[in-house]
Amino acid sequence: MIDVLRQHLLSRLDGDVDQLDLVLSSFEPIEFKRNDMVLSEGTVCRNVYFIAKGCLQVFGYDAAGNETTREIAVEDQWCSDLISFGDEKPATENIRAIEPTVLLAIDRPRFGAMMAKVPQFDKVYRQILEASYANSVYRINSFVALSALDRIKWLMEHRPYLMTRVSGRLVASYLGINKDVFSRLRSQL
């Protein structure tokens, strides 16, 4: 599984691979079964995860106790509660494996050491943060302005694999749509 991370890093570094083996040796594989919790709200996030195989749901709960999905992350993506990880404070979100998943984890001490020793690792981390921020802002701004049907169309255009890979309930939560409304609108497409 470490080869998946190697290829990911090589693609982001444009061949600048000095100390790549040192970076890769800082990650530990962790396997999760379907529905296993990777992180629970209220606990401190101790790792940043690269998804080598599988799929994760990042979610919280609204005032009525309903799950609200912020992100669905798949292979070749990173996932963590970065605020909890960085500040060592309790997480405000949950992360759950929604299918059998293999993560490559780097803990805070190793992460800090890689940031200090390997300039390329810092570059990759900044790219990840920038992409995550841009994706979040785009998604929030778009979803505020889009109708429920247009959100489904957006997902079909930008992340079509989610429509068949995860449950309709989870997709509806990610889109901020009632699951019954999602089913009805999806059948119209």
Backbone bond lengths (Angstrom), bond angles and torsions (degrees), N, CA, C in turn:
res aa  C-N    CA-C-N  psi(-1)  N-CA   C-N-CA  omega(-1)  CA-C   N-CA-C  phi
1 M - - - 1.447 - - 1.531 112.54 -
2 I 1.309 116.83 -24.06 1.463 119.68 -178.46 1.525 111.07 -65.57
3 D 1.348 117.18 -23.82 1.463 120.13 178.15 1.526 111.78 -66.03
4 V 1.330 116.78 -29.23 1.468 120.39 176.96 1.528 109.17 -63.89
5 L 1.326 116.59 -44.31 1.466 120.86 177.82 1.526 110.44 -66.85
6 R 1.321 117.10 -39.81 1.478 120.77 177.62 1.535 109.74 -56.20
7 Q 1.312 117.32 -49.34 1.463 120.78 -178.90 1.526 111.42 -63.51
8 H 1.334 116.04 -39.93 1.466 121.00 178.55 1.533 109.99 -60.05
9 L 1.319 116.72 -48.32 1.462 120.84 -178.57 1.530 111.41 -66.64
10 L 1.322 116.82 -41.07 1.468 120.06 177.84 1.530 111.09 -59.28
11 S 1.319 116.62 -40.11 1.466 119.79 -179.46 1.523 111.81 -67.63
12 R 1.321 117.71 -29.00 1.469 121.43 -179.11 1.528 112.55 -86.89
13 L 1.325 117.27 -19.06 1.464 120.48 -174.05 1.525 113.71 -102.26
14 D 1.310 117.46 -0.13 1.465 121.28 178.23 1.528 112.83 50.05
15 G 1.331 116.27 43.61 1.447 121.00 175.94 1.517 114.99 85.63
16 D 1.319 118.72 -4.65 1.465 122.48 178.56 1.529 107.60 -83.71
17 V 1.339 116.18 87.03 1.464 120.79 -168.23 1.522 114.56 -113.89
18 D 1.309 117.14 20.42 1.456 120.67 178.03 1.528 109.20 -56.83
19 Q 1.289 117.55 128.18 1.464 125.85 177.93 1.539 113.92 68.20
20 L 1.315 116.95 22.38 1.462 120.00 179.40 1.525 111.37 -60.99
21 D 1.325 117.78 -40.85 1.466 119.87 179.84 1.522 111.94 -63.57
22 L 1.325 117.27 -34.51 1.464 120.60 176.01 1.529 110.21 -63.90
23 V 1.313 117.04 -44.12 1.462 121.16 177.91 1.526 110.17 -61.48
24 L 1.318 117.13 -48.83 1.466 121.20 -177.77 1.530 111.45 -61.50
25 S 1.319 117.54 -35.06 1.467 120.58 -179.22 1.532 112.09 -70.37
26 S 1.324 117.26 -11.61 1.466 121.43 179.43 1.525 112.74 -84.24
27 F 1.314 117.20 -8.23 1.469 122.10 -178.50 1.518 110.95 -100.14
28 E 1.326 115.68 141.81 1.466 122.65 177.69 1.523 109.34 -117.58
29 P 1.338 118.28 133.09 1.468 119.42 176.56 1.528 110.88 -75.31
30 I 1.333 115.91 139.56 1.458 122.80 175.71 1.525 107.07 -134.71
31 E 1.329 116.54 131.34 1.464 120.91 179.53 1.521 110.76 -105.03
32 F 1.332 114.86 141.73 1.455 121.88 177.77 1.525 109.38 -129.06
33 K 1.313 115.87 142.98 1.462 121.35 173.86 1.525 108.91 -86.35
34 R 1.310 115.72 165.56 1.464 121.39 176.88 1.535 109.00 -54.83
35 N 1.304 116.08 132.30 1.475 126.16 178.73 1.526 114.60 75.79
36 D 1.326 119.25 1.77 1.471 120.50 173.81 1.525 109.39 -66.86
37 M 1.332 115.65 142.23 1.452 120.55 175.92 1.534 109.13 -85.38
38 V 1.313 115.73 127.28 1.459 122.46 175.66 1.532 108.54 -86.48
39 L 1.330 115.25 -38.31 1.460 122.35 179.69 1.520 108.15 -148.20
40 S 1.314 116.54 135.83 1.465 121.53 176.78 1.517 110.03 -113.28
41 E 1.310 114.88 139.44 1.461 121.42 176.74 1.527 109.34 -50.35
42 G 1.315 116.07 136.90 1.458 120.88 178.85 1.518 114.51 96.25
43 T 1.344 117.41 -15.38 1.467 120.54 175.37 1.529 108.53 -100.87
44 V 1.301 116.96 155.82 1.462 121.03 179.75 1.529 109.24 -80.24
45 C 1.312 115.86 132.07 1.466 121.31 176.85 1.523 108.38 -76.12
46 R 1.314 117.12 117.94 1.468 122.06 -175.52 1.528 113.66 -98.75
47 N 1.349 117.71 -8.15 1.463 120.64 -173.75 1.523 112.25 -138.04
48 V 1.318 113.92 156.25 1.459 122.47 163.28 1.521 104.55 -106.16
49 Y 1.337 116.52 136.15 1.468 121.51 -173.57 1.517 111.58 -116.07
50 F 1.331 114.71 137.22 1.457 122.16 167.63 1.516 105.93 -105.22
51 I 1.317 117.16 130.73 1.462 120.88 -177.80 1.524 108.64 -87.78
52 A 1.326 115.61 107.48 1.466 121.26 177.97 1.523 110.52 -83.23
53 K 1.324 116.41 -34.19 1.463 122.12 179.98 1.519 107.69 -155.91
54 G 1.321 116.47 135.35 1.454 119.30 174.39 1.512 113.70 112.98
55 C 1.330 114.24 -161.76 1.450 121.07 -171.57 1.527 109.50 -151.96
56 L 1.342 116.26 136.73 1.457 122.27 -179.23 1.521 110.75 -121.81
57 Q 1.311 115.47 146.92 1.457 123.05 172.64 1.528 107.81 -110.93
58 V 1.324 116.28 128.28 1.464 121.93 173.76 1.523 105.59 -106.02
59 F 1.335 116.38 121.28 1.461 118.25 -172.58 1.521 112.35 -149.67
60 G 1.315 113.92 164.51 1.455 123.26 173.36 1.511 107.78 -137.89
61 Y 1.315 115.80 -164.29 1.463 121.26 179.29 1.518 109.17 -128.66
62 D 1.335 116.25 140.72 1.458 119.83 175.75 1.528 109.54 -83.57
63 A 1.329 117.03 -178.17 1.468 122.23 -176.22 1.529 112.41 -60.70
64 A 1.329 116.80 -26.91 1.464 121.02 179.96 1.525 112.52 -88.61
65 G 1.335 116.91 1.11 1.457 120.35 179.56 1.514 114.90 85.82
66 N 1.315 117.54 11.46 1.464 121.75 178.41 1.523 110.00 -86.30
67 E 1.332 115.92 141.60 1.458 120.52 174.95 1.518 110.19 -64.71
68 T 1.325 115.87 136.41 1.464 121.45 172.29 1.525 106.93 -125.30
69 T 1.300 116.06 119.16 1.461 121.92 -175.52 1.516 110.17 -90.18
70 R 1.325 115.64 120.64 1.464 120.63 177.25 1.516 111.43 -86.00
71 E 1.316 116.14 -35.11 1.462 119.07 -175.75 1.517 110.13 -153.38
72 I 1.313 114.74 149.66 1.456 123.17 168.89 1.525 104.59 -123.71
73 A 1.313 116.42 112.81 1.464 121.62 -174.65 1.532 109.46 -109.57
74 V 1.319 115.61 140.04 1.469 121.88 -177.14 1.527 109.85 -126.20
75 E 1.321 115.42 -175.15 1.459 121.91 -179.16 1.526 111.80 -46.41
76 D 1.331 113.58 146.10 1.455 122.36 176.44 1.535 112.31 70.15
77 Q 1.338 115.86 20.56 1.461 121.29 175.34 1.521 108.79 -124.51
78 W 1.333 114.95 163.19 1.454 122.96 177.93 1.519 108.89 -105.00
79 C 1.325 116.06 152.41 1.455 119.69 -179.96 1.530 109.22 -151.54
80 S 1.320 115.34 138.88 1.456 121.56 177.27 1.519 108.01 -176.47
81 D 1.316 117.29 169.69 1.454 121.64 165.37 1.524 103.91 -100.20
82 L 1.318 116.08 91.90 1.463 121.09 -170.98 1.526 113.15 -65.07
83 I 1.318 117.63 -30.54 1.467 119.57 177.92 1.517 109.63 -68.17
84 S 1.311 117.52 -46.65 1.465 120.97 177.29 1.517 110.73 -63.30
85 F 1.316 116.88 -43.54 1.466 121.92 179.67 1.529 111.10 -60.87
86 G 1.319 116.59 -47.06 1.453 121.08 -175.59 1.523 113.78 -72.76
87 D 1.334 116.66 -39.78 1.469 121.30 -176.33 1.521 113.58 -95.81
88 E 1.325 116.51 -6.76 1.468 122.33 -176.47 1.535 111.38 54.83
89 K 1.327 114.58 43.48 1.470 122.01 177.11 1.521 108.36 -115.55
90 P 1.329 117.71 160.87 1.462 120.10 -178.63 1.539 112.52 -56.67
91 A 1.302 115.19 139.73 1.467 122.03 179.25 1.523 110.25 -67.15
92 T 1.315 115.69 146.77 1.460 121.42 176.16 1.525 111.11 -104.01
93 E 1.327 116.47 1.38 1.459 122.01 -179.83 1.524 109.82 -130.42
94 N 1.301 114.51 169.22 1.459 122.87 175.05 1.519 108.12 -116.74
95 I 1.322 115.91 150.43 1.465 121.07 172.67 1.519 107.05 -128.28
96 R 1.331 115.85 126.34 1.462 121.59 -178.15 1.520 109.97 -128.46
97 A 1.333 115.55 140.10 1.464 120.99 172.51 1.522 107.24 -75.78
98 I 1.312 117.20 125.07 1.463 118.96 179.84 1.524 112.33 -102.96
99 E 1.304 115.15 4.59 1.454 123.34 169.24 1.529 106.24 -158.78
100 P 1.314 119.44 167.99 1.469 119.06 177.30 1.531 109.33 -53.75
101 T 1.328 115.48 130.74 1.463 120.50 -168.65 1.531 110.84 -137.02
102 V 1.326 115.41 140.26 1.463 121.62 172.19 1.526 107.00 -117.33
103 L 1.339 114.96 120.49 1.453 121.21 178.60 1.517 109.36 -110.98
104 L 1.310 116.02 147.63 1.452 121.86 171.18 1.527 105.36 -106.94
105 A 1.324 116.32 114.76 1.459 122.22 -171.45 1.517 111.53 -106.94
106 I 1.326 114.48 140.97 1.464 120.84 171.64 1.525 106.69 -125.11
107 D 1.328 116.29 127.24 1.462 120.10 -177.84 1.529 110.45 -85.12
108 R 1.303 115.37 172.34 1.471 121.92 -174.79 1.533 113.27 -59.33
109 P 1.337 120.11 -47.61 1.473 118.60 179.58 1.538 112.81 -61.25
110 R 1.317 116.80 -44.11 1.473 119.50 179.37 1.519 110.98 -68.35
111 F 1.319 115.78 -38.09 1.457 120.72 177.87 1.531 110.12 -59.19
112 G 1.333 116.47 -48.45 1.462 120.99 178.26 1.507 112.42 -60.59
113 A 1.329 116.45 -41.25 1.465 120.72 179.06 1.524 110.73 -63.59
114 M 1.327 117.90 -41.29 1.465 120.67 179.17 1.518 111.12 -67.40
115 M 1.329 117.40 -37.86 1.467 120.58 178.32 1.535 109.80 -62.74
116 A 1.331 116.84 -38.28 1.466 121.20 -178.02 1.520 112.92 -77.75
117 K 1.332 117.39 -37.67 1.470 121.30 -172.54 1.519 114.71 -91.24
118 V 1.333 116.93 -29.33 1.463 120.01 -169.87 1.538 110.01 -123.78
119 P 1.328 116.97 99.35 1.474 119.59 -178.06 1.533 113.27 -56.27
120 Q 1.333 117.15 -31.92 1.460 119.99 -179.94 1.531 111.12 -64.84
121 F 1.331 117.71 -34.04 1.460 121.20 179.28 1.526 109.80 -65.24
122 D 1.321 116.30 -40.70 1.464 120.99 176.63 1.528 110.21 -61.42
123 K 1.327 116.98 -39.65 1.463 121.55 179.01 1.529 110.72 -62.80
124 V 1.319 116.67 -46.01 1.465 121.04 179.40 1.526 109.96 -62.63
125 Y 1.321 117.01 -43.65 1.459 121.13 -179.55 1.536 110.76 -60.90
126 R 1.313 117.18 -43.06 1.466 119.87 177.52 1.526 110.95 -63.01
127 Q 1.331 117.56 -39.38 1.461 120.82 178.01 1.527 110.65 -62.18
128 I 1.329 115.79 -41.49 1.463 120.96 179.92 1.526 110.24 -64.14
129 L 1.333 116.40 -46.47 1.463 120.27 179.39 1.525 111.75 -61.90
130 E 1.317 116.49 -44.14 1.462 120.39 -179.43 1.524 111.17 -63.99
131 A 1.318 117.39 -43.18 1.462 120.92 179.25 1.521 110.91 -65.65
132 S 1.321 116.94 -41.58 1.461 121.32 179.28 1.525 110.78 -63.29
133 Y 1.315 116.58 -45.22 1.457 120.94 179.38 1.533 110.68 -62.82
134 A 1.322 116.68 -48.05 1.465 120.64 -179.47 1.523 111.00 -60.65
135 N 1.335 117.39 -42.10 1.456 121.54 178.81 1.522 110.89 -63.35
136 S 1.332 116.76 -44.53 1.464 120.80 -179.03 1.524 111.48 -63.92
137 V 1.332 116.86 -46.53 1.463 120.16 -179.81 1.526 110.10 -63.04
138 Y 1.328 117.34 -45.40 1.460 120.58 179.72 1.522 110.77 -60.33
139 R 1.334 115.94 -46.01 1.463 120.16 -178.11 1.524 110.83 -63.59
140 I 1.320 118.07 -45.51 1.467 121.14 -179.84 1.523 110.42 -62.70
141 N 1.321 117.09 -50.33 1.467 120.17 -178.93 1.519 111.74 -62.01
142 S 1.314 117.21 -41.30 1.463 120.69 -179.58 1.519 111.36 -67.97
143 F 1.320 116.58 -43.94 1.452 119.76 -176.01 1.521 112.53 -69.25
144 V 1.321 117.19 -29.04 1.459 120.00 176.49 1.527 109.58 -65.66
145 A 1.312 116.15 -38.42 1.460 121.13 -175.08 1.531 113.48 -88.90
146 L 1.311 118.83 -17.79 1.463 121.29 -173.20 1.522 112.54 -93.65
147 S 1.310 115.37 145.84 1.463 120.65 171.89 1.533 108.54 -72.57
148 A 1.311 116.49 167.97 1.468 120.68 179.05 1.530 110.60 -58.12
149 L 1.323 117.23 -43.31 1.470 120.57 179.54 1.530 110.65 -63.87
150 D 1.321 117.30 -40.57 1.464 120.25 179.77 1.526 111.51 -68.80
151 R 1.331 118.40 -30.32 1.470 120.88 175.24 1.528 110.16 -64.90
152 I 1.317 116.14 -41.71 1.473 120.19 178.02 1.531 109.64 -63.54
153 K 1.313 116.67 -43.52 1.468 120.41 178.19 1.535 110.47 -62.43
154 W 1.345 116.58 -40.11 1.462 120.65 177.39 1.529 110.11 -58.68
155 L 1.328 115.89 -46.86 1.465 120.23 -179.44 1.532 110.49 -62.71
156 M 1.323 117.08 -41.72 1.466 120.52 -179.76 1.528 111.19 -64.49
157 E 1.323 117.02 -29.45 1.462 120.29 178.92 1.529 112.22 -83.59
158 H 1.326 117.95 -40.92 1.463 121.38 -172.34 1.526 115.21 -97.51
159 R 1.320 117.51 -29.80 1.467 120.98 -178.99 1.541 109.58 -142.31
160 P 1.322 117.20 57.00 1.470 120.40 -173.05 1.524 114.13 -60.85
161 Y 1.320 118.28 -29.25 1.455 121.61 -178.97 1.531 112.13 -61.29
162 L 1.320 118.19 -24.35 1.468 119.71 179.32 1.525 111.70 -67.54
163 M 1.319 116.90 -28.51 1.470 120.55 -177.93 1.531 111.77 -63.41
164 T 1.313 117.66 -28.44 1.462 120.35 -179.39 1.529 112.56 -109.27
165 R 1.306 116.68 -17.83 1.459 120.27 -173.76 1.526 113.00 -86.46
166 V 1.318 117.66 -34.91 1.463 120.59 -177.23 1.524 110.19 -120.15
167 S 1.318 116.11 165.54 1.465 121.02 -176.38 1.525 111.55 -65.54
168 G 1.330 115.00 154.59 1.457 120.89 175.56 1.519 111.49 -60.40
169 R 1.318 117.43 -35.45 1.466 121.83 178.79 1.523 109.92 -61.37
170 L 1.326 116.59 -43.02 1.459 121.22 -179.43 1.532 111.26 -69.66
171 V 1.319 117.42 -41.90 1.461 120.60 177.13 1.525 110.08 -61.82
172 A 1.328 116.91 -43.11 1.462 120.90 178.44 1.526 110.69 -60.08
173 S 1.326 117.14 -42.67 1.460 121.43 178.47 1.524 110.36 -62.68
174 Y 1.309 117.19 -42.60 1.463 122.04 178.97 1.535 111.40 -62.75
175 L 1.317 116.00 -37.94 1.463 120.92 -178.90 1.531 112.87 -84.09
176 G 1.331 116.95 -8.78 1.460 120.06 -178.86 1.513 112.62 72.54
177 I 1.336 115.56 37.24 1.465 122.05 -177.37 1.528 108.53 -124.86
178 N 1.310 116.44 143.75 1.465 121.29 173.24 1.531 108.51 -58.73
179 K 1.341 117.40 138.72 1.475 120.16 -174.96 1.526 112.40 -62.23
180 D 1.335 118.34 -33.28 1.472 120.47 178.21 1.526 110.80 -69.82
181 V 1.321 116.53 -40.89 1.474 121.19 176.68 1.527 108.92 -63.16
182 F 1.328 116.68 -42.87 1.467 120.65 178.56 1.525 110.60 -58.15
183 S 1.331 117.18 -48.10 1.475 120.71 -179.38 1.513 111.24 -60.60
184 R 1.318 116.75 -43.88 1.469 120.49 -178.68 1.526 110.28 -64.73
185 L 1.332 117.61 -47.14 1.459 120.37 -178.08 1.534 111.97 -67.81
186 R 1.319 115.35 -37.81 1.472 119.03 179.69 1.518 110.78 -61.91
187 S 1.312 116.64 -37.66 1.472 119.98 -179.66 1.520 112.28 -68.01
188 Q 1.319 117.03 -18.14 1.475 121.24 179.16 1.525 112.95 -82.24
189 L 1.329 115.57 -14.09 1.477 118.84 -176.68 1.520 111.79 -86.69
